[in-house]
Amino acid sequence: MTGTPATAALASVLQRRLGLTRNCPDGMRPLDPARCRFAGPAHTIRYLPLREDAASRFHPYTPDAPFAAAFERAAPGAVVVIAAMGHAGSGILGEMIAGSLRKRGVAGVVCDAGMRDVGDIAALGMPVFCAGPAPASSTASLMLVDHSLPVACGGVSIFPGDMVVGDADGVVVCPASEWEAASAEVAEREAIEAYVRLRIEAGHALGGLYPPTDATRAAFKAWQAAGSPRERLVIG
């Protein structure tokens, strides 16, 4: 997805700006590493361990269960975040539900449990991060109890509307109120790093270039003001 901030840069910016260190859900990996880049607001879904006396109330076949609405209310462009107690052996989504989400224009799925029909889901082209393949139905051990509420997924607190970003490095969660400022800082950081990369490739020593010092930042600004000439990487 063009314009999506790199997760590594975003995580660093959030740590520096806000002191956020628990913004990278762990225990998940992409079903298709070649198609794992996305960004969008979180639509949250929560599962709890199965309790026999409540199982029928929350079963997908029960007309007033929250199951269908939990998925159907995901807006186009949203990232569906599924907190399922980290049950790696439970297959939360299969081809049918994943296909429905794809048709709705969902940007991606992040789930701390397993997935069924992983080959078919990967073929949809929708980025999915999960704990891995799991043939067992989620109804054997879990029940979907609510959606659009704060959840804990992969050790991270995620609120509806938080911006969720994914790429080959993993997933990062950014508070919605910080998204514009953090994205702008990431863009600036990536521009400076591109300049540093060019100087390293030109044979300049690493010391002072990375991490960039104030002098390197000033040199970058001067170089940028001069039109970013490749043949002249240091201005002044």
Contacts in CASP RR format, 6 or more apart in sequence:
PFRMAT RR
TARGET T0000
AUTHOR 0000-0000-0000
METHOD contacts of the structure
MODEL  1
MTGTPATAALASVLQRRLGLTRNCPDGMRPLDPARCRFAGPAHTIRYLPL
REDAASRFHPYTPDAPFAAAFERAAPGAVVVIAAMGHAGSGILGEMIAGS
LRKRGVAGVVCDAGMRDVGDIAALGMPVFCAGPAPASSTASLMLVDHSLP
VACGGVSIFPGDMVVGDADGVVVCPASEWEAASAEVAEREAIEAYVRLRI
EAGHALGGLYPPTDATRAAFKAWQAAGSPRERLVIG
1 37 0 8 1.000
1 38 0 8 1.000
1 39 0 8 1.000
1 107 0 8 1.000
4 37 0 8 1.000
4 38 0 8 1.000
4 39 0 8 1.000
4 165 0 8 1.000
4 166 0 8 1.000
4 167 0 8 1.000
5 39 0 8 1.000
5 165 0 8 1.000
5 182 0 8 1.000
5 183 0 8 1.000
5 186 0 8 1.000
5 187 0 8 1.000
5 190 0 8 1.000
6 167 0 8 1.000
6 169 0 8 1.000
6 186 0 8 1.000
6 190 0 8 1.000
7 24 0 8 1.000
7 165 0 8 1.000
7 166 0 8 1.000
7 167 0 8 1.000
7 169 0 8 1.000
7 170 0 8 1.000
7 171 0 8 1.000
7 172 0 8 1.000
8 169 0 8 1.000
9 186 0 8 1.000
9 189 0 8 1.000
9 190 0 8 1.000
9 193 0 8 1.000
10 165 0 8 1.000
10 172 0 8 1.000
10 174 0 8 1.000
10 182 0 8 1.000
10 183 0 8 1.000
10 186 0 8 1.000
11 23 0 8 1.000
11 24 0 8 1.000
11 172 0 8 1.000
12 189 0 8 1.000
13 182 0 8 1.000
13 185 0 8 1.000
13 186 0 8 1.000
13 189 0 8 1.000
14 20 0 8 1.000
14 23 0 8 1.000
14 172 0 8 1.000
14 174 0 8 1.000
14 178 0 8 1.000
14 182 0 8 1.000
15 21 0 8 1.000
15 23 0 8 1.000
17 178 0 8 1.000
17 181 0 8 1.000
17 182 0 8 1.000
17 185 0 8 1.000
18 175 0 8 1.000
18 178 0 8 1.000
20 175 0 8 1.000
22 155 0 8 1.000
22 156 0 8 1.000
22 157 0 8 1.000
23 156 0 8 1.000
23 172 0 8 1.000
23 173 0 8 1.000
23 174 0 8 1.000
24 156 0 8 1.000
24 170 0 8 1.000
24 171 0 8 1.000
24 172 0 8 1.000
24 173 0 8 1.000
25 110 0 8 1.000
25 112 0 8 1.000
25 129 0 8 1.000
25 153 0 8 1.000
25 154 0 8 1.000
25 155 0 8 1.000
25 156 0 8 1.000
25 158 0 8 1.000
25 171 0 8 1.000
25 173 0 8 1.000
26 154 0 8 1.000
26 155 0 8 1.000
27 112 0 8 1.000
27 131 0 8 1.000
27 154 0 8 1.000
28 110 0 8 1.000
28 111 0 8 1.000
28 112 0 8 1.000
28 129 0 8 1.000
28 130 0 8 1.000
28 131 0 8 1.000
28 154 0 8 1.000
28 170 0 8 1.000
28 171 0 8 1.000
29 129 0 8 1.000
29 130 0 8 1.000
29 131 0 8 1.000
29 132 0 8 1.000
29 170 0 8 1.000
30 36 0 8 1.000
30 127 0 8 1.000
30 128 0 8 1.000
30 129 0 8 1.000
30 168 0 8 1.000
30 170 0 8 1.000
31 115 0 8 1.000
31 118 0 8 1.000
31 119 0 8 1.000
31 121 0 8 1.000
31 122 0 8 1.000
31 128 0 8 1.000
31 129 0 8 1.000
31 130 0 8 1.000
31 132 0 8 1.000
32 122 0 8 1.000
32 125 0 8 1.000
32 127 0 8 1.000
32 128 0 8 1.000
33 168 0 8 1.000
35 122 0 8 1.000
35 125 0 8 1.000
35 126 0 8 1.000
35 127 0 8 1.000
36 127 0 8 1.000
36 129 0 8 1.000
36 166 0 8 1.000
36 167 0 8 1.000
36 168 0 8 1.000
36 170 0 8 1.000
37 127 0 8 1.000
37 166 0 8 1.000
37 167 0 8 1.000
37 168 0 8 1.000
38 79 0 8 1.000
38 107 0 8 1.000
38 108 0 8 1.000
38 127 0 8 1.000
38 164 0 8 1.000
38 165 0 8 1.000
38 166 0 8 1.000
39 79 0 8 1.000
39 107 0 8 1.000
39 163 0 8 1.000
39 164 0 8 1.000
39 165 0 8 1.000
39 166 0 8 1.000
40 77 0 8 1.000
40 78 0 8 1.000
40 79 0 8 1.000
40 107 0 8 1.000
40 163 0 8 1.000
40 164 0 8 1.000
40 165 0 8 1.000
41 75 0 8 1.000
41 77 0 8 1.000
41 78 0 8 1.000
41 79 0 8 1.000
41 160 0 8 1.000
41 161 0 8 1.000
41 162 0 8 1.000
41 163 0 8 1.000
41 164 0 8 1.000
41 176 0 8 1.000
42 78 0 8 1.000
42 79 0 8 1.000
42 81 0 8 1.000
42 158 0 8 1.000
42 159 0 8 1.000
42 160 0 8 1.000
42 161 0 8 1.000
42 162 0 8 1.000
42 163 0 8 1.000
42 164 0 8 1.000
42 173 0 8 1.000
43 73 0 8 1.000
43 74 0 8 1.000
43 75 0 8 1.000
43 78 0 8 1.000
43 79 0 8 1.000
43 80 0 8 1.000
43 81 0 8 1.000
43 106 0 8 1.000
43 147 0 8 1.000
43 148 0 8 1.000
43 160 0 8 1.000
43 161 0 8 1.000
44 81 0 8 1.000
44 82 0 8 1.000
44 83 0 8 1.000
44 147 0 8 1.000
44 148 0 8 1.000
44 149 0 8 1.000
44 150 0 8 1.000
44 151 0 8 1.000
44 153 0 8 1.000
44 158 0 8 1.000
44 159 0 8 1.000
44 160 0 8 1.000
45 70 0 8 1.000
45 71 0 8 1.000
45 80 0 8 1.000
45 81 0 8 1.000
45 82 0 8 1.000
45 83 0 8 1.000
45 144 0 8 1.000
45 146 0 8 1.000
45 147 0 8 1.000
45 151 0 8 1.000
46 83 0 8 1.000
46 144 0 8 1.000
46 145 0 8 1.000
46 146 0 8 1.000
46 147 0 8 1.000
46 149 0 8 1.000
46 151 0 8 1.000
47 82 0 8 1.000
47 83 0 8 1.000
47 84 0 8 1.000
47 85 0 8 1.000
47 87 0 8 1.000
47 92 0 8 1.000
47 113 0 8 1.000
47 138 0 8 1.000
47 142 0 8 1.000
47 143 0 8 1.000
47 144 0 8 1.000
47 145 0 8 1.000
48 85 0 8 1.000
48 142 0 8 1.000
48 143 0 8 1.000
48 145 0 8 1.000
49 85 0 8 1.000
49 141 0 8 1.000
49 142 0 8 1.000
49 143 0 8 1.000
50 139 0 8 1.000
50 140 0 8 1.000
50 141 0 8 1.000
50 142 0 8 1.000
50 143 0 8 1.000
51 143 0 8 1.000
54 143 0 8 1.000
55 143 0 8 1.000
56 62 0 8 1.000
57 65 0 8 1.000
58 65 0 8 1.000
58 66 0 8 1.000
58 67 0 8 1.000
58 143 0 8 1.000
58 144 0 8 1.000
58 145 0 8 1.000
59 65 0 8 1.000
59 67 0 8 1.000
59 139 0 8 1.000
59 143 0 8 1.000
60 67 0 8 1.000
60 68 0 8 1.000
60 139 0 8 1.000
60 144 0 8 1.000
65 144 0 8 1.000
66 144 0 8 1.000
66 145 0 8 1.000
66 146 0 8 1.000
66 147 0 8 1.000
67 144 0 8 1.000
69 147 0 8 1.000
70 144 0 8 1.000
70 146 0 8 1.000
70 147 0 8 1.000
71 80 0 8 1.000
71 97 0 8 1.000
71 100 0 8 1.000
71 101 0 8 1.000
72 100 0 8 1.000
72 104 0 8 1.000
73 147 0 8 1.000
73 148 0 8 1.000
74 80 0 8 1.000
74 101 0 8 1.000
74 104 0 8 1.000
74 106 0 8 1.000
75 104 0 8 1.000
76 104 0 8 1.000
76 105 0 8 1.000
76 106 0 8 1.000
77 105 0 8 1.000
77 106 0 8 1.000
77 107 0 8 1.000
78 106 0 8 1.000
78 107 0 8 1.000
79 106 0 8 1.000
79 107 0 8 1.000
79 108 0 8 1.000
79 109 0 8 1.000
79 110 0 8 1.000
79 164 0 8 1.000
80 101 0 8 1.000
80 106 0 8 1.000
80 108 0 8 1.000
80 109 0 8 1.000
80 110 0 8 1.000
80 111 0 8 1.000
81 109 0 8 1.000
81 110 0 8 1.000
81 111 0 8 1.000
81 151 0 8 1.000
81 153 0 8 1.000
81 158 0 8 1.000
81 164 0 8 1.000
82 92 0 8 1.000
82 93 0 8 1.000
82 109 0 8 1.000
82 110 0 8 1.000
82 111 0 8 1.000
82 112 0 8 1.000
82 113 0 8 1.000
82 153 0 8 1.000
83 112 0 8 1.000
83 151 0 8 1.000
83 152 0 8 1.000
83 153 0 8 1.000
83 154 0 8 1.000
83 158 0 8 1.000
84 90 0 8 1.000
84 92 0 8 1.000
84 111 0 8 1.000
84 112 0 8 1.000
84 113 0 8 1.000
84 114 0 8 1.000
84 138 0 8 1.000
84 142 0 8 1.000
85 112 0 8 1.000
85 113 0 8 1.000
85 142 0 8 1.000
86 112 0 8 1.000
86 113 0 8 1.000
86 131 0 8 1.000
86 154 0 8 1.000
87 113 0 8 1.000
87 114 0 8 1.000
87 131 0 8 1.000
87 138 0 8 1.000
87 141 0 8 1.000
87 142 0 8 1.000
88 113 0 8 1.000
88 114 0 8 1.000
88 131 0 8 1.000
88 132 0 8 1.000
88 134 0 8 1.000
89 113 0 8 1.000
89 114 0 8 1.000
89 131 0 8 1.000
89 134 0 8 1.000
89 136 0 8 1.000
90 113 0 8 1.000
90 114 0 8 1.000
90 134 0 8 1.000
90 136 0 8 1.000
90 137 0 8 1.000
90 138 0 8 1.000
90 140 0 8 1.000
90 141 0 8 1.000
90 142 0 8 1.000
91 113 0 8 1.000
91 114 0 8 1.000
91 115 0 8 1.000
91 116 0 8 1.000
91 134 0 8 1.000
91 135 0 8 1.000
91 136 0 8 1.000
91 137 0 8 1.000
91 138 0 8 1.000
92 111 0 8 1.000
92 113 0 8 1.000
92 114 0 8 1.000
92 115 0 8 1.000
92 116 0 8 1.000
92 130 0 8 1.000
92 134 0 8 1.000
92 138 0 8 1.000
92 142 0 8 1.000
93 101 0 8 1.000
93 109 0 8 1.000
93 111 0 8 1.000
93 115 0 8 1.000
93 116 0 8 1.000
93 121 0 8 1.000
93 128 0 8 1.000
94 115 0 8 1.000
94 116 0 8 1.000
94 117 0 8 1.000
94 120 0 8 1.000
94 121 0 8 1.000
95 116 0 8 1.000
95 117 0 8 1.000
95 120 0 8 1.000
95 121 0 8 1.000
95 124 0 8 1.000
98 109 0 8 1.000
98 115 0 8 1.000
98 117 0 8 1.000
98 120 0 8 1.000
98 121 0 8 1.000
98 124 0 8 1.000
98 126 0 8 1.000
98 128 0 8 1.000
99 121 0 8 1.000
99 124 0 8 1.000
99 126 0 8 1.000
101 108 0 8 1.000
101 109 0 8 1.000
101 126 0 8 1.000
102 124 0 8 1.000
102 125 0 8 1.000
102 126 0 8 1.000
106 126 0 8 1.000
107 126 0 8 1.000
107 127 0 8 1.000
108 126 0 8 1.000
108 127 0 8 1.000
108 128 0 8 1.000
109 126 0 8 1.000
109 127 0 8 1.000
109 128 0 8 1.000
109 129 0 8 1.000
109 130 0 8 1.000
110 129 0 8 1.000
110 130 0 8 1.000
110 153 0 8 1.000
110 164 0 8 1.000
110 171 0 8 1.000
111 128 0 8 1.000
111 129 0 8 1.000
111 130 0 8 1.000
111 131 0 8 1.000
111 153 0 8 1.000
112 130 0 8 1.000
112 131 0 8 1.000
112 153 0 8 1.000
112 154 0 8 1.000
112 155 0 8 1.000
113 130 0 8 1.000
113 131 0 8 1.000
113 134 0 8 1.000
113 138 0 8 1.000
113 142 0 8 1.000
114 130 0 8 1.000
114 131 0 8 1.000
114 132 0 8 1.000
114 133 0 8 1.000
114 134 0 8 1.000
115 121 0 8 1.000
115 128 0 8 1.000
115 130 0 8 1.000
115 132 0 8 1.000
115 133 0 8 1.000
115 134 0 8 1.000
116 133 0 8 1.000
116 134 0 8 1.000
116 135 0 8 1.000
116 137 0 8 1.000
118 132 0 8 1.000
118 133 0 8 1.000
121 128 0 8 1.000
122 128 0 8 1.000
127 166 0 8 1.000
129 166 0 8 1.000
129 170 0 8 1.000
129 171 0 8 1.000
138 144 0 8 1.000
148 160 0 8 1.000
149 160 0 8 1.000
150 157 0 8 1.000
150 158 0 8 1.000
150 159 0 8 1.000
150 160 0 8 1.000
151 157 0 8 1.000
151 158 0 8 1.000
152 158 0 8 1.000
156 173 0 8 1.000
158 164 0 8 1.000
158 173 0 8 1.000
159 175 0 8 1.000
159 176 0 8 1.000
161 176 0 8 1.000
162 173 0 8 1.000
162 174 0 8 1.000
162 175 0 8 1.000
162 176 0 8 1.000
163 173 0 8 1.000
163 174 0 8 1.000
163 175 0 8 1.000
163 176 0 8 1.000
163 179 0 8 1.000
164 171 0 8 1.000
164 172 0 8 1.000
164 173 0 8 1.000
164 174 0 8 1.000
165 171 0 8 1.000
165 172 0 8 1.000
165 173 0 8 1.000
165 174 0 8 1.000
166 172 0 8 1.000
174 182 0 8 1.000
191 220 0 8 1.000
191 224 0 8 1.000
192 212 0 8 1.000
192 216 0 8 1.000
192 217 0 8 1.000
192 220 0 8 1.000
193 210 0 8 1.000
193 212 0 8 1.000
195 220 0 8 1.000
195 223 0 8 1.000
195 224 0 8 1.000
195 228 0 8 1.000
195 233 0 8 1.000
196 209 0 8 1.000
196 210 0 8 1.000
196 212 0 8 1.000
196 216 0 8 1.000
196 220 0 8 1.000
198 230 0 8 1.000
198 233 0 8 1.000
199 209 0 8 1.000
199 233 0 8 1.000
199 234 0 8 1.000
200 206 0 8 1.000
200 209 0 8 1.000
200 210 0 8 1.000
202 233 0 8 1.000
204 233 0 8 1.000
208 215 0 8 1.000
208 216 0 8 1.000
209 216 0 8 1.000
212 220 0 8 1.000
219 234 0 8 1.000
219 235 0 8 1.000
222 235 0 8 1.000
222 236 0 8 1.000
223 229 0 8 1.000
223 232 0 8 1.000
223 233 0 8 1.000
223 234 0 8 1.000
223 235 0 8 1.000
225 235 0 8 1.000
226 232 0 8 1.000
226 235 0 8 1.000
END
